[in-house]
Amino acid sequence: MMDRGRLEAFSDGVFAVAITLLALNLAVAGPGRDHHTLLYQLGHQWPAYVAYLVSFFTIGVIWVNHHALFAQVARVDRPLLFLNLLLLLFVVAIPFATSTVSDYLLVGGQDAHVAGALYAAVMEGMGLSFSLIFIHIAGHGLMTVPMTPEESRAATLRFGVGALVYLVAFGAAFISATLVLAIAGLITTYYIFRQTPGDAGPETSE
């Protein structure tokens, strides 16, 4: 069994870096580098603002629910460490996907669809990996208070909501990249008002 504290500390560091990198996409050309006014440039950047807000709160909710879930974990085994790394792999890709979708959102055409599909694919990987973490924790008796089979099934379904809806978002990308951001925002809002398994209340996470 491994040290849970080290897993959480490492994860917190990755979350902090990923959420900070999101702000790097918020920029204007600067004085003398663009013939448009600053006000025009700021207004034209609205896709970057929308993508930033959705991704910022998504990573924030992942961090909150990751903390809440692991507070209920009594032991950490080696497979759980690798599943956590899988989650972090997708978390650190969110800034790249966010930058890409904000750059191509107003371009339209195939490039916008591909950018939206990329964003949805990264979010799908994140949601699926978080679901796998919970399934492993619940299925291998790693929680401080073991769940009954009924509780485990109900929680697994709630965990799976995000991964299922992100698949819908992937398909929606080929209709509208903006729709992908809207769906992602709705999923994040859903998880804001849900709680992780444990004594605190209904179970779920991102």
C-alpha positions as CSV (number, residue, x, y, z in Angstrom):
1,M,0.0,0.0,0.0
2,M,1.2,3.5,-0.9
3,D,1.1,6.9,0.8
4,R,-2.2,8.6,0.0
5,G,-0.8,12.0,1.0
6,R,1.9,11.8,-1.7
7,L,-0.8,11.0,-4.3
8,E,-2.9,13.9,-3.3
9,A,0.0,16.4,-3.1
10,F,1.3,15.4,-6.5
11,S,-2.3,15.6,-8.0
12,D,-2.8,19.1,-6.4
13,G,0.4,20.3,-8.0
14,V,-0.7,19.1,-11.4
15,F,-4.2,20.6,-11.0
16,A,-2.6,24.0,-10.0
17,V,-0.3,24.0,-13.1
18,A,-3.1,23.0,-15.5
19,I,-5.5,25.7,-14.2
20,T,-2.8,28.3,-14.4
21,L,-1.9,27.4,-18.0
22,L,-5.4,28.2,-19.0
23,A,-4.7,31.9,-18.6
24,L,-1.9,31.9,-21.1
25,N,-4.4,31.9,-23.9
26,L,-5.9,35.2,-22.7
27,A,-3.8,37.8,-24.6
28,V,-4.1,40.8,-26.9
29,A,-1.6,41.9,-29.6
30,G,-0.3,44.9,-27.6
31,P,0.4,48.5,-28.6
32,G,1.4,48.9,-32.2
33,R,1.1,45.2,-33.0
34,D,-2.5,45.3,-34.2
35,H,-4.4,48.0,-36.2
36,H,-7.5,47.3,-34.1
37,T,-8.3,49.1,-30.9
38,L,-7.9,47.4,-27.6
39,L,-11.6,47.4,-27.0
40,Y,-12.2,45.7,-30.4
41,Q,-9.5,43.1,-29.6
42,L,-11.0,42.4,-26.2
43,G,-14.5,41.9,-27.7
44,H,-13.1,39.7,-30.4
45,Q,-11.6,37.4,-27.8
46,W,-15.0,36.2,-26.5
47,P,-14.4,32.6,-27.5
48,A,-11.2,32.5,-25.4
49,Y,-13.1,33.9,-22.4
50,V,-15.9,31.3,-22.7
51,A,-13.5,28.4,-23.2
52,Y,-11.4,29.7,-20.3
53,L,-14.4,29.9,-17.9
54,V,-15.7,26.4,-18.8
55,S,-12.3,24.8,-18.5
56,F,-11.4,26.7,-15.3
57,F,-14.5,25.5,-13.5
58,T,-14.1,22.0,-15.0
59,I,-10.6,21.6,-13.6
60,G,-11.7,23.3,-10.3
61,V,-14.6,20.9,-9.9
62,I,-12.3,17.9,-10.7
63,W,-10.0,19.1,-8.0
64,V,-12.8,19.5,-5.4
65,N,-14.3,16.1,-6.2
66,H,-10.9,14.5,-6.3
67,H,-10.1,15.8,-2.8
68,A,-13.6,14.7,-1.6
69,L,-13.3,11.2,-3.1
70,F,-9.8,10.5,-1.7
71,A,-10.8,11.8,1.7
72,Q,-12.9,8.6,1.8
73,V,-10.0,6.4,0.7
74,A,-8.3,4.3,3.5
75,R,-5.6,2.7,1.3
76,V,-3.9,3.4,-2.0
77,D,-2.6,0.5,-4.1
78,R,-0.3,0.6,-7.1
79,P,-3.1,0.3,-9.8
80,L,-4.8,3.3,-8.2
81,L,-1.6,5.3,-8.6
82,F,-1.6,4.6,-12.3
83,L,-5.3,5.3,-12.8
84,N,-4.7,8.6,-11.1
85,L,-1.9,9.3,-13.5
86,L,-4.3,8.6,-16.4
87,L,-6.7,11.2,-15.0
88,L,-3.9,13.7,-14.7
89,L,-2.7,13.0,-18.3
90,F,-6.1,14.3,-19.5
91,V,-6.2,17.1,-17.0
92,V,-2.9,18.6,-18.3
93,A,-4.2,18.3,-21.8
94,I,-7.2,20.5,-21.1
95,P,-5.3,23.8,-21.5
96,F,-4.2,22.7,-25.0
97,A,-7.7,21.7,-26.0
98,T,-9.1,24.9,-24.6
99,S,-6.6,27.0,-26.6
100,T,-7.3,25.1,-29.7
101,V,-11.1,25.4,-29.5
102,S,-11.0,29.1,-28.7
103,D,-8.6,29.8,-31.6
104,Y,-10.8,27.9,-34.2
105,L,-14.3,28.6,-32.8
106,L,-14.9,31.6,-35.1
107,V,-13.0,30.1,-38.1
108,G,-15.9,27.8,-38.8
109,G,-15.9,24.9,-41.2
110,Q,-14.0,21.6,-40.6
111,D,-11.3,23.2,-38.5
112,A,-13.9,24.4,-35.9
113,H,-15.5,20.9,-35.9
114,V,-12.2,19.2,-35.3
115,A,-11.3,21.6,-32.5
116,G,-14.6,21.0,-30.8
117,A,-14.1,17.2,-31.2
118,L,-10.6,17.5,-29.7
119,Y,-12.0,19.4,-26.7
120,A,-14.7,16.8,-26.2
121,A,-12.3,13.9,-26.6
122,V,-10.0,15.3,-23.9
123,M,-13.0,15.8,-21.6
124,E,-14.2,12.3,-22.4
125,G,-10.8,10.9,-21.4
126,M,-10.9,12.8,-18.2
127,G,-14.4,11.7,-17.3
128,L,-13.8,8.1,-18.1
129,S,-10.5,8.0,-16.1
130,F,-12.2,9.5,-13.1
131,S,-14.9,6.8,-13.4
132,L,-12.3,4.1,-13.5
133,I,-10.7,5.5,-10.3
134,F,-14.0,5.3,-8.5
135,I,-14.7,1.8,-9.8
136,H,-11.3,0.6,-8.7
137,I,-11.7,2.2,-5.2
138,A,-15.2,0.8,-4.6
139,G,-14.4,-2.6,-6.2
140,H,-11.2,-3.3,-4.2
141,G,-12.4,-2.3,-0.7
142,L,-10.1,0.8,-0.5
143,M,-12.7,3.1,1.1
144,T,-12.8,3.9,4.8
145,V,-16.5,2.9,4.8
146,P,-17.2,0.1,2.3
147,M,-20.2,0.6,0.1
148,T,-23.0,-2.0,-0.4
149,P,-23.4,-3.4,-3.9
150,E,-26.5,-1.2,-4.4
151,E,-24.7,1.9,-3.3
152,S,-21.7,1.1,-5.5
153,R,-23.9,0.5,-8.6
154,A,-25.8,3.8,-8.0
155,A,-22.5,5.7,-7.6
156,T,-21.0,4.2,-10.7
157,L,-24.0,5.3,-12.7
158,R,-23.6,8.8,-11.4
159,F,-19.9,8.7,-12.1
160,G,-20.7,7.6,-15.7
161,V,-22.9,10.6,-16.5
162,G,-20.0,12.8,-17.4
163,A,-18.3,10.2,-19.7
164,L,-21.6,9.5,-21.4
165,V,-22.5,13.1,-22.1
166,Y,-19.0,13.9,-23.3
167,L,-19.6,11.3,-26.0
168,V,-22.7,13.2,-27.0
169,A,-20.5,16.4,-27.0
170,F,-18.0,14.7,-29.3
171,G,-20.8,14.0,-31.8
172,A,-22.2,17.5,-31.4
173,A,-18.7,18.9,-32.3
174,F,-19.5,18.2,-36.0
175,I,-22.6,20.3,-35.7
176,S,-21.2,23.2,-33.7
177,A,-18.0,23.7,-31.7
178,T,-19.9,26.3,-29.6
179,L,-22.4,23.5,-28.6
180,V,-19.5,21.5,-27.3
181,L,-18.6,24.2,-24.8
182,A,-22.2,24.6,-23.8
183,I,-22.5,20.9,-23.1
184,A,-19.2,20.9,-21.2
185,G,-20.5,23.8,-19.1
186,L,-23.7,21.9,-18.2
187,I,-21.7,18.8,-17.2
188,T,-19.5,20.9,-14.9
189,T,-22.6,22.6,-13.4
190,Y,-24.1,19.2,-12.7
191,Y,-21.0,18.1,-10.8
192,I,-20.9,21.3,-8.8
193,F,-24.1,20.3,-7.1
194,R,-23.3,16.6,-6.6
195,Q,-21.1,15.1,-3.9
196,T,-18.6,12.3,-3.8
197,P,-19.3,9.0,-2.0
198,G,-19.2,9.0,1.8
199,D,-21.0,10.3,4.8
200,A,-21.4,13.8,3.3
201,G,-24.3,12.9,1.1
202,P,-25.2,11.6,-2.4
203,E,-22.3,10.1,-4.3
204,T,-20.6,11.3,-7.5
205,S,-17.7,13.0,-8.9
206,E,-16.4,14.4,-12.2
